[in-house]
Amino acid sequence: DIAALHARKIMVTNTPGVFTEDTADITMALILMASRRLGEGVLLIDKGEWHGWHPSHMLGRTLRGKVLGIVGMGRIGQAIAHRARAFGMQIVYNNRRQLPHALETILGATFQPDLDALVAESDYFSLNCPATAETRFLLNAERIAAMKPGAFVINSGRGDLIDEDALIAGLESGHLGGAGLDVFANEPNIDPRLIAQPNVIKLPHLGSATLEGRSAAGEKIIANIRSWADGHIAPDRVLPPMD
């Protein structure tokens, strides 16, 4: 509640950058797990239902040559692009501002200013943008319908970036190939229809769940408190905004 914070002169800080690599790792894991049906494979063995190798058993998708569409090309989006390029994927992105050409070259990324065009050309569509009033249900029924048959939705951003009813409909109809989700609209209460989908990788919001990341966040929090207590401007202050 920004108005209440301003009225009470409460300062707010954050911990930028500490979870970039961890979130990019979990995003790449979601892509791999969904593409190669790894969750289904683990479950098959756990249930004792695997009866041996077969040439047409549990066929997934190869990543090389596939288009990864990234929405949000900040620190995390760029880290994902680095990883995906190593797998031979084509990187196309949408962002509020185009990256410098030199950085695009390093990432092997192509800017697509038209979000609808990005949706339509992506084999894997990764949401890594902030959750705002403008991005709520960014991936809606119309855009899901416009996706390639067999495309995958990957979300390690925020749950309300996706209209989950539309996502479920796309999965149940077979239009989508699958999804990898680390966040949900009403977490920790996950829609039972999503849980029932075997081609959906579902993780309990693990994007920042590493010892290193959480320790680094704690150190940043302490540094901000110390700066404030000593009468200085906190290094990671977001409210009130810096002049």
C-alpha positions as CSV (number, residue, x, y, z in Angstrom):
1,D,0.0,0.0,0.0
2,I,2.2,2.8,-1.3
3,A,-0.1,5.6,-0.2
4,A,-0.1,4.3,3.4
5,L,3.7,3.9,3.4
6,H,4.1,7.5,2.2
7,A,1.7,8.8,4.8
8,R,3.5,7.1,7.6
9,K,7.0,7.9,6.1
10,I,8.0,4.2,6.1
11,M,11.0,3.4,4.1
12,V,11.0,0.2,2.0
13,T,14.0,-1.7,0.6
14,N,14.5,-4.8,-1.4
15,T,17.2,-7.3,-2.3
16,P,17.9,-6.9,-6.0
17,G,20.0,-9.4,-8.0
18,V,20.5,-12.1,-5.3
19,F,18.0,-14.6,-6.9
20,T,18.8,-14.0,-10.6
21,E,20.9,-17.2,-11.2
22,D,18.7,-19.3,-8.9
23,T,15.5,-18.3,-10.7
24,A,17.1,-18.8,-14.1
25,D,18.2,-22.3,-13.0
26,I,14.7,-23.2,-12.0
27,T,13.3,-21.9,-15.2
28,M,15.6,-24.0,-17.3
29,A,14.8,-27.0,-15.1
30,L,11.1,-26.4,-15.8
31,I,11.8,-26.3,-19.6
32,L,13.8,-29.5,-19.5
33,M,11.3,-31.3,-17.2
34,A,8.3,-30.4,-19.3
35,S,10.0,-31.0,-22.6
36,R,11.3,-34.4,-21.7
37,R,8.4,-35.5,-19.5
38,L,10.7,-36.1,-16.5
39,G,7.9,-35.7,-13.9
40,E,5.9,-38.4,-15.6
41,G,9.0,-40.6,-15.7
42,V,9.7,-40.2,-12.0
43,L,6.1,-41.0,-11.2
44,L,6.1,-44.1,-13.4
45,I,9.0,-45.5,-11.5
46,D,7.7,-44.5,-8.1
47,K,4.4,-46.3,-8.8
48,G,6.3,-49.4,-10.0
49,E,4.7,-49.2,-13.4
50,W,7.8,-49.0,-15.6
51,H,8.1,-52.2,-17.7
52,G,11.3,-51.5,-19.5
53,W,12.7,-49.5,-22.4
54,H,10.7,-49.2,-25.6
55,P,11.6,-47.1,-28.7
56,S,8.3,-45.2,-28.7
57,H,7.8,-44.9,-25.0
58,M,7.3,-41.5,-23.4
59,L,8.7,-39.5,-26.3
60,G,9.4,-35.9,-25.5
61,R,10.8,-32.9,-27.4
62,T,14.3,-31.9,-28.2
63,L,15.3,-28.3,-27.3
64,R,17.8,-27.6,-30.1
65,G,16.4,-25.3,-32.7
66,K,13.3,-24.5,-30.8
67,V,12.2,-20.9,-30.2
68,L,12.2,-19.7,-26.6
69,G,10.0,-16.6,-26.2
70,I,11.0,-14.6,-23.1
71,V,8.7,-11.9,-21.8
72,G,10.7,-9.7,-19.5
73,M,14.4,-9.4,-20.4
74,G,15.8,-8.0,-17.1
75,R,18.4,-9.8,-15.1
76,I,16.5,-13.1,-14.9
77,G,15.4,-13.1,-18.5
78,Q,19.0,-12.5,-19.6
79,A,20.3,-15.3,-17.4
80,I,17.7,-17.6,-18.9
81,A,18.7,-16.6,-22.4
82,H,22.4,-17.5,-21.6
83,R,21.3,-21.0,-20.4
84,A,18.9,-21.6,-23.3
85,R,21.4,-20.6,-25.9
86,A,23.8,-23.3,-24.6
87,F,21.0,-25.8,-25.4
88,G,20.8,-24.5,-29.0
89,M,17.5,-22.7,-28.6
90,Q,16.6,-19.6,-30.6
91,I,16.0,-16.7,-28.2
92,V,13.3,-14.1,-29.0
93,Y,12.2,-11.6,-26.4
94,N,9.7,-8.9,-25.6
95,N,10.5,-6.1,-23.2
96,R,9.5,-2.6,-22.4
97,R,12.8,-1.4,-23.9
98,Q,15.0,-3.1,-26.5
99,L,18.4,-4.2,-25.2
100,P,21.5,-2.7,-26.6
101,H,22.6,-4.4,-29.8
102,A,25.9,-5.6,-28.2
103,L,24.0,-7.3,-25.4
104,E,21.6,-8.9,-27.9
105,T,24.6,-10.3,-29.8
106,I,26.1,-11.7,-26.6
107,L,22.8,-13.4,-25.7
108,G,22.0,-14.4,-29.3
109,A,18.6,-12.8,-28.7
110,T,16.2,-11.1,-31.2
111,F,13.8,-8.4,-30.0
112,Q,10.1,-8.8,-30.9
113,P,8.2,-5.6,-30.0
114,D,4.8,-7.3,-30.8
115,L,3.9,-9.5,-27.9
116,D,1.2,-11.3,-29.9
117,A,3.7,-12.1,-32.6
118,L,6.1,-13.5,-29.9
119,V,3.3,-15.7,-28.5
120,A,2.6,-17.1,-31.9
121,E,6.2,-17.9,-32.9
122,S,7.3,-19.5,-29.5
123,D,7.7,-23.2,-29.0
124,Y,8.4,-22.4,-25.3
125,F,6.9,-19.2,-23.8
126,S,8.6,-18.1,-20.6
127,L,7.0,-15.4,-18.4
128,N,9.6,-13.4,-16.4
129,C,8.1,-10.0,-16.1
130,P,6.8,-8.2,-13.0
131,A,3.2,-8.7,-11.8
132,T,1.4,-5.4,-12.4
133,A,-2.1,-4.3,-13.3
134,E,-1.0,-4.2,-16.9
135,T,0.5,-7.7,-16.9
136,R,-2.3,-9.5,-15.0
137,F,-3.5,-12.3,-17.3
138,L,-0.9,-11.3,-19.9
139,L,-1.3,-14.9,-21.2
140,N,-5.0,-15.1,-21.7
141,A,-7.4,-17.3,-23.7
142,E,-6.8,-15.5,-26.9
143,R,-3.1,-15.7,-26.8
144,I,-3.1,-19.3,-25.7
145,A,-5.3,-20.1,-28.7
146,A,-2.8,-18.3,-30.9
147,M,0.1,-20.5,-29.7
148,K,1.6,-23.2,-31.8
149,P,0.0,-26.6,-31.3
150,G,2.2,-28.5,-28.8
151,A,3.8,-25.3,-27.4
152,F,4.9,-25.1,-23.8
153,V,4.1,-22.5,-21.2
154,I,6.8,-21.8,-18.6
155,N,6.1,-19.5,-15.6
156,S,8.7,-18.7,-12.9
157,G,7.5,-15.1,-12.5
158,R,4.1,-14.6,-10.8
159,G,0.9,-16.7,-10.8
160,D,-1.4,-14.0,-12.0
161,L,0.5,-13.4,-15.2
162,I,-1.6,-16.3,-16.6
163,D,-5.3,-16.9,-16.8
164,E,-5.3,-20.3,-15.3
165,D,-8.7,-21.2,-16.6
166,A,-7.5,-20.5,-20.1
167,L,-4.3,-22.5,-19.5
168,I,-6.2,-25.5,-18.2
169,A,-8.5,-25.4,-21.2
170,G,-5.5,-25.3,-23.5
171,L,-4.0,-28.3,-21.7
172,E,-7.2,-30.3,-21.5
173,S,-7.9,-29.8,-25.2
174,G,-4.4,-31.0,-26.2
175,H,-3.6,-27.7,-27.9
176,L,-0.7,-27.1,-25.6
177,G,2.1,-29.6,-25.2
178,G,2.5,-29.0,-21.5
179,A,3.6,-26.4,-18.9
180,G,6.2,-25.9,-16.3
181,L,5.0,-23.8,-13.3
182,D,6.8,-22.6,-10.2
183,V,4.1,-20.1,-9.3
184,F,0.3,-20.2,-9.2
185,A,-2.6,-17.7,-9.1
186,N,-3.9,-18.8,-5.6
187,E,-0.8,-20.5,-4.1
188,P,-0.5,-22.5,-2.0
189,N,-4.0,-23.6,-3.1
190,I,-3.4,-25.0,-6.6
191,D,-6.4,-25.7,-8.9
192,P,-7.0,-29.5,-8.8
193,R,-7.4,-29.4,-12.6
194,L,-3.8,-28.4,-12.9
195,I,-2.7,-31.1,-10.5
196,A,-4.5,-33.7,-12.6
197,Q,-2.6,-32.8,-15.7
198,P,0.3,-35.3,-16.2
199,N,2.1,-33.0,-18.7
200,V,2.4,-30.1,-16.2
201,I,5.4,-29.8,-14.0
202,K,4.3,-28.2,-10.7
203,L,6.9,-26.9,-8.2
204,P,6.1,-25.3,-4.8
205,H,7.6,-21.8,-5.6
206,L,11.2,-22.9,-5.4
207,G,12.7,-20.2,-7.7
208,S,14.7,-18.6,-4.9
209,A,15.1,-21.6,-2.6
210,T,18.8,-22.0,-2.3
211,L,21.0,-21.6,0.7
212,E,23.3,-19.2,-1.2
213,G,20.4,-17.0,-2.4
214,R,18.6,-16.7,0.9
215,S,21.9,-16.0,2.7
216,A,22.7,-13.2,0.2
217,A,19.3,-11.8,0.6
218,G,19.7,-11.8,4.4
219,E,23.0,-10.0,4.1
220,K,21.4,-7.3,1.9
221,I,18.6,-6.8,4.4
222,I,21.1,-6.4,7.2
223,A,23.2,-3.9,5.2
224,N,20.1,-1.8,4.5
225,I,19.1,-1.8,8.2
226,R,22.6,-0.8,9.3
227,S,22.7,2.0,6.8
228,W,19.3,3.3,7.9
229,A,20.3,3.0,11.6
230,D,23.5,5.0,10.9
231,G,21.5,7.8,9.3
232,H,22.5,7.0,5.7
233,I,20.4,6.3,2.7
234,A,19.8,2.5,2.4
235,P,21.6,1.2,-0.7
236,D,18.5,-0.8,-1.9
237,R,15.8,1.8,-1.1
238,V,12.7,1.7,-3.3
239,L,10.4,3.9,-1.2
240,P,10.5,6.8,-1.0
241,P,11.9,7.0,-4.5
242,M,15.4,8.4,-4.9
243,D,15.5,12.0,-6.1
